[in-house]
Amino acid sequence: MEYLYCPECARHLVLSDERMGEDDRIAEGTLSCAACAATYPIQSYIPRFVPVENYASGFGLQWTIHDRTQYDAESGLPLSETRFFDETQWPRRLEGEVVIEAGSGSGRFTEHAAGTGATVLSFDYSYAVEGNYRSNGHRPNVLIVQADVFRMPFRPGSADRVFCFGVLQHTPDPRRAFIALAKCVRAGGNVTADVYLKSFSKYVLGTKYWVRPCTRRLPPQLLYRATQRYITFIWPLARLVRRIPRLGPALNWRLLVGDYGRLFADDSMLRRWAALDTFDMLAPRYDLPQTLAGVREWCSEADLVDVEVDRGYNGIVIRGKTRATPVTGPSALGYQAR
């Protein structure tokens, strides 16, 4: 309760009508704001600051079906752990700090953020939070809520660090979402995020952008079934294409088949990851890649310092710090953009 604030007026919330569940946790209840009279339900152990079903429900379905697919314990490789620490470049021990995770999905990175010992405030706009709760809700240093990045239920400046992986391009306004993230971090705190790169090869030649105008309008359940049928149909060809030296995996991605042959040899694992990524390409309501120059402008507008804007795992990785002390006049930002 000490971390939750009303997203409407940034006042403390009061808990009522609580019903206890497993491990003496609150399974159901109501959070109320005395200042503006807003109320928010707790359902299935998760405070809900947005409707359970919304424009991101495709991600809710995706991370319900594939709630463990990308976890390192499932894949047998430290993929999530490596990406988390490579992108953030944070220490592995963060006891005493508060970390906000914006857009948790099923919690593959929540696991590693919590492993640092920090208090992790993790949220997602979709009901993917339910998958995250199943995997990480038992951790005493993790709070999972369903919330909106534009109206976060946390006090501005309350976190030491924030990270946001694989999310910004799927919001209706990536720039505004990034600036909102920076505002939730204290002075001198760390901000790390990534976003898809907008380039000719990825955006103009990217096959998914040719078909997305149709697929993103389909109900998620219908699209997922169609995706499964497509993967079953195309899989024999995808196996052959993968064998083409150097070009094979790239050609499969052009065929809308996520190809992770460089990571896995197991055919069933490859099919699960392909089904997940093909749906992930086609389902989101929004898919708004960005340019390096545009992202640098975001950092300037957010008044970040020690900024790095670079190509990374998901296209563009962004690292920076909120200014430790306010300044007057033009600010000088130390960019290390490549």
C-alpha positions, 0 to 999 in steps of 0.5 A, a space after each residue: 500500500 505504501 507504493 500505490 497512489 491514485 492515478 487520477 490525483 496522486 493521493 494515497 489509497 485506502 484498502 477496504 472489503 479485502 478478502 484474504 487468499 493463499 499465503 495470507 495475501 489479499 485476493 479481492 478488495 477495493 482501493 479507494 481515494 478519499 480525495 477524488 472518490 475514485 475506486 479500483 478493484 483488486 481481482 485475483 490478487 492484482 490491483 486493477 487500475 484499467 479494465 481487464 479487457 482493453 486494446 492490449 488484450 492480444 498480449 493478454 492472450 499471448 502471455 496466457 498461452 505462452 506464460 513460460 515460453 520465454 523464461 530461462 528455465 523453460 528455454 534452458 538458456 540465460 536469454 532473459 537474464 543476459 538481455 536484462 543486464 546487458 540492456 540495463 547495465 545495472 548492478 546485480 545487487 540492488 537491495 534497498 532500491 525501488 524498480 518500476 517495470 513498465 510492461 511486464 508481459 508474463 514476467 520474464 524480466 520481472 524474475 531477474 529484476 526481483 533477483 537483484 533484491 530491489 523492490 519491484 513494482 511491475 505493471 502491464 496494461 493487459 491481463 498478462 499480469 495474471 501470468 506474471 503473478 503465477 510466476 512471480 507473485 509469490 516473491 515478497 519484493 514484487 508488487 504486480 498491478 494492471 495499469 496504464 503507462 500514461 496514468 501510473 498508480 505510483 507517485 512521481 519520483 518514487 522509483 530509483 530505476 525504471 525499465 521498459 522492454 518491448 513495450 513503447 512501440 505498442 503504445 498509442 504515443 511512444 514519445 509520451 510513454 517514454 517521458 512518463 517513465 522518466 517522471 516516475 524516477 527520482 532525481 539522479 535515477 536510472 531510465 532504461 528502455 528499448 523500442 523498435 528501430 524504423 529503417 527501410 529494411 525493417 519497416 518498408 521491407 518488413 512483411 509484417 507491416 504489409 499484412 498488419 492492417 488486416 490482422 490487427 483488426 481480428 479478434 485475438 482468439 481468431 488470429 491466434 488460431 489462424 497463426 497456429 494453422 499458418 505455422 503448421 502449414 509453413 513449417 516444412 518449408 521453414 525447416 528447409 529455408 533455415 538450412 540456407 547459409 546465412 540467409 535462411 533465418 532472415 528469409 523465414 522472418 520475411 515469411 512471418 515465421 520467427 526463426 530461432 534456429 541459431 538458439 535452439 535445435 529442438 523442433 518443438 521449442 522452435 515451433 512454440 517460439 515461432 507461433 509466439 513471435 508470429 502472433 506478436 508481429 501481427 496482433 498488436 493494435 499499435 506498432 510504431 517503430 522509431 528513428 535514432 534521431 527521434 529517440 534522442 529528442 525524447 531524451 532531451 525533452 525528458 531532460 535526461 543526462 548521461 544518455 546513450 542511444 544505441 542499436 540494441 536487442 529490440 532495435 534501439 536501446 535507451 539509457 539515461 539518468 534523470 537530472 540530479 539537480 535542477 538547472 536554469 537555461 539550456 541543458 547540455 546533455 552528454 550523448 553517446 549515440 551511435 
